[in-house]
Each structure stands twice: as structure tokens, then as C-alpha cells.
């Protein structure tokens, strides 16, 4: 047994071909992606700027006649018939000097773009480098006029807003080219609505697969693999593999809490590994492969402990949940070749497949 274990430990990870590639089909489920047109009564999540929170709302459907009653003819032609207004045709409303503002959907009032993300593109249409939240817009391929473009729609009422292009300024490099007439400016909003970025750190076995899954989750902005929780400063992968440094292989995640909550990240975390095995994930054995949540603040700790308790009570897994919940310590980034490992190899992950362990 000893020999077998140490063989497994020293074996290059890439050779550990587990199985069940087909389960990759489950990816869209955790990405919150739906390819189908939503049915009536469908609920969606959008970010509400005035309360600074994601909320669940019902999609809005109206007949053309109903839209005509509440929109001007110009608004109707652009938002419902997808016409494009002439450049420089409309004056985009601006907040009072020094003020903040939110541009909302003229049809349904959904928050779409912050005034702070508006920039002068010279195109004659209002341009933004990012939406209030990715939740609040919907992108669909538009093949009209012999071009292939990405159309920007209001996520709640499907109003046509404009198109998105890849020639925008930093930090996103995107240009949301929007029809003036599709927008209305809402009163100044409190300052605390600016983009927030939170950090989460999880250990769930070999970090290659863990990173691959989180990278595909909407609202996850960056991922970095590395080591945390041990004593050795600046450990190398080789150091950590000795199982003597005390470090765990972890993925550090920066995420937009307006798009994905900490609870949702935890949901993915539980879904992609077996939290009942101590210092082990499948063939990966050693304390570096332990199941661990490194929390970054009291709120995360509270949420993580509650989630663990709930999971235990649900009996989804046989046996106790072994996941440690401990304060985040210094994060040491792993060597470059470990970052986005599967992406660089051009292969799909063979471990940490979502839902693989659900039936345990
Ligand atoms: Zn709308």
C-alpha cells in the first residue's frame, strides 16, 4: 500500500486519466448559461444598483401593441424592431456636473450602464466599457446586414440596445455601442455602487482541475493557483509535493459579488470534489490535497460554516465533511506552468468534474 501510494504521488499528474469526460456536458449548468429562449414567467437574476444587490425578477414580456403604448415611435423602432438610430442623432443625457448616474433600459427600467463607464468613442453613439453587471444584459449573435456581430439586449425585457465590439478602452477592452434612445438616465446613485472585487481561496485537491472549473464560472474575474496554509516561505511545487511544508494546493479567485455570490462559489467548490476524504482527493494523497476553505473576512467565515453545516445535514455525502475552514494566510503563487494548466495543454480537465461526486 505504501509503495502504491508513493508511486501515485510521484506520478506526473497528467497521466492520471480518470474518466467521465462526458460529464463535461454539465458545465453549462454551473455557468448559469441557458441557450434556450426563456418561457413566460421565467425568473432571472439582475443587479439592482439602488440597493447594491442581485435580485430575482420576472422577465418582462409585452406584445408589440403594448410596447407601442408606452414607447415613443422612435423608441419602439430601435428597441423592439432593432433599428439603429443615426449616429450623432440623439443627445445622451448626462448627470449633473460631478454627479453619478445610471443609464437604464428605456423599456423596463433595468439598470444597464454606469455613467462612470461611459467614454467618448467618436462614433456618434454612447459607448461604455462595461455594463452595471453582466447579469443585466444578454448577448446574442446578430447576422443581419451580412455581418457577424454581437447584439446587446436588456436581460429583463430583451430590448435591443446596440452591439458590442472588442475595440474599447481598458480595463475591459470592450465597447458597448448603444443607441441613445434605448437609454434613460436615472437619478444620481450612492457612491458605493462602484465595482467591487472580492477574493476567495479554496483547496480541493489538485489545483489544475479546480482552477479550470472556476475559470468557466460567470462572475469569476481572475484565478491563480498557488499554495497557502503552510510554514515554508515561497515554496516551490516540489517543496509542497514533499507533503512537509503544510501548504495546501489552492486556487485564489477574484470575483464580482454582483454576478456570483460567495455562496455560489461554495456551491461549485462542494460540487467538484469529495469533501469527506482527509488529505486526499482520488489518487492524490497528502495534506497538500486537503479540502480547505481559506476565508478572507468574518462574513465569508460565517457563510462557509453555515454552508458546511447545511451540506452535512443534507446527507449528500456519506460521512462527515472534512473540509477545514480557516483564516487566509499568505498566498504563494505556483510556478507559471501550473497556471491555467489544462488551457495551456489544450485539454479538458479530467478531474474535478462538476457533479461527478453528487451521488456519493
Ligand atoms: Zn429592459
Boltz pocket constraint, residues with backbone or C-beta under 6 A from the ligand:
constraints:
  - pocket:
      binder: B
      contacts: [[A, 105], [A, 106], [A, 107], [A, 108], [A, 109], [A, 110], [A, 154], [A, 155], [A, 156], [A, 157], [A, 158], [A, 159]]
      max_distance: 6.0
